[in-house]
């Protein structure tokens, strides 16, 4: 017969693991499995440390100390929901060769054995993962829909302002620079967590939106669809001065920019842009939409509405079956900020349509045909 304290002991073990008390966690697990009395919680020295993907290494650490590793799945089946269904926002570092990148990963409550969608979220300049998550409210939306959200952090060593280097040719191609690093990070998370490979998407704000557009073009087999908020089209400039001109006017005289006007590979894309954006001209949002619809056989329709105090114009490229293949949301009077966001974060406008919810809705309708 199962010890009546089994469930309580396993819950305590989970709490001790997250707190860094691995010895205490092991003792609680051993007590649960042996039927021994629960150890006194007051005797456990809990070290308050920052979580860095501890759950991926618990078994290894336990063996290294001569302790019994985490019990097999069958042994904890009765308490799996209690131990594993908790919401988490993990802080970790991924290394690829001599390059590393810090990131945060939001994991919603639920059964971790079930493959779930993954969204790569790319912050704008001067932002970090916590700021971006707060301002976009994406974790709240992900929690409701059961999505994992990956927030990489740009290093100020790579860019003094924390911008993704979308405007450099060395970061616009497959297999090199930031696109290669971000795709590798995404695949690392897919390998270490249960992710539905057909439902991996990318979105970003400003410089992050521009890099999202680059990733959609360079790794289309990995990212099923793209979200660009207040961003720029992929591969239209080659340096910082051209980027500034593109941001101000939406036009570039660069030979690279002119070449980009030729049709690109259409990727399901949803675009948000404020009509009073003084940082990135709204023409850029229209160009992202034009790239996403180039060569598609679809019917374009226009809708007008109002949400959260702001009016908007929504352009839709619809397939013959009515499914939206690309969307452009122009938010009347909005500046350079995430629509429907939370002002606890920077570059967030609480007014206007809920961009986070609309993106998740659009992404959900666009799984990839195969998977990475």
Secondary structure, 3 states (H helix, E strand, C coil): CCCCCHHHHHHHHHHHHHHCCHHHHHHHHHHHHHCCCCCCHHHCCCCCCCCCCHHHCHHHHHHHCCCCCCCCHHHHHHHHHHHHCCCEEEEEEEEECCEEEEEEEEECCCCCCCCEEEEEEECCCCCCHHHHHHHHCHHHHHHHHCCEEEEEECCCCCCCCCCCCCCCHHHCCCCCHHHHHHHHHHHHHHHHCCEEEEEEEEEEECHHHHHHHHHHHHCCCCCCCEEEECCCCCCCCCCHHHHHHHHHHCCCCCHHHHHCCCCCCCCCEEEEEECCCCCCCCHHHHHHHHHHHCCCCCEEEEEEEEECCEEEEEEEEECCCCCEEEEEEEECCCCCCEECCCCCCCCEECCCCCHHHHHHHHHHCCCCCCCC
